[in-house]
Amino acid sequence: MDREHENSLIILSDALVFPSVENANYEGLLAAGGDLSVERLLLAYKSGIFPWFNDDALILWWSPNPRMVLYPHKIKVSKSMRKVLRDGRFRLTKNTCFEAVIDACSSIEREGQDGTWITQKMKNAYLLMHENGFATSYEVWENDVLVGGLYGIDLGTIFCGESMFSTVSNSSKFAFIKLAQELEGKNYKLIDCQIHTDHLESLGAEEIPRSEFITILQAENKGG
């Protein structure tokens, strides 16, 4: 994570307020400081902002442009994944072991990453979000062993995906597809995937201008 811009960042006070996302730099870095209270995290997600930082850094707040999103009805299910969905190999549960999912997401090795951004401070914050009904986990099981899953923040008609993990091939894809199918049935507007990855693009996610993303968020915050 690039920290060279920290000295010029807007430093948050104790007040529950964020600067306009238009103040983010070219990487999407917007502000630093503050805390990870339930109230601040909810305000952040409803404003198109999310935290991402390392253990030895201030809390950093981001709002990248463009924004990677998935419209649930646009989920791409390959022929091989249709077979996986049919064959009963995996079983899906929801909110049965949130802490195990976030622990797995923090410990899984990822190509191109050294260490994890899911620090103990982050874990504690999202466990509290879960206890208050705002953070949701989807778990994938094979022979009663947890082999994949994801978690995120549920804003009611927008799901903000945070992280996913897989210890068995296709298990995280299984969770993501099932999530998209469920949310399509509930008329959710989109899944926020934050930043581009080839993996997400292969599943149907796309980049949209941040301004468009914020417009959708604001409409949903007002009740659609």
Secondary structure as UniProt FT lines:
FT   TURN            4..5
FT   HELIX           6..8
FT   STRAND          10..12
FT   HELIX           21..23
FT   TURN            26..27
FT   STRAND          29..33
FT   HELIX           38..46
FT   TURN            47..48
FT   STRAND          50..51
FT   TURN            55..56
FT   STRAND          60..62
FT   STRAND          67..70
FT   HELIX           72..74
FT   HELIX           79..87
FT   STRAND          91..94
FT   HELIX           98..107
FT   TURN            111..112
FT   HELIX           120..131
FT   TURN            132..133
FT   STRAND          135..142
FT   TURN            143..144
FT   STRAND          145..154
FT   STRAND          158..166
FT   TURN            169..170
FT   HELIX           171..185
FT   TURN            186..187
FT   STRAND          190..194
FT   HELIX           198..202
FT   TURN            203..204
FT   STRAND          206..208
FT   HELIX           210..221
FT   TURN            222..223
//
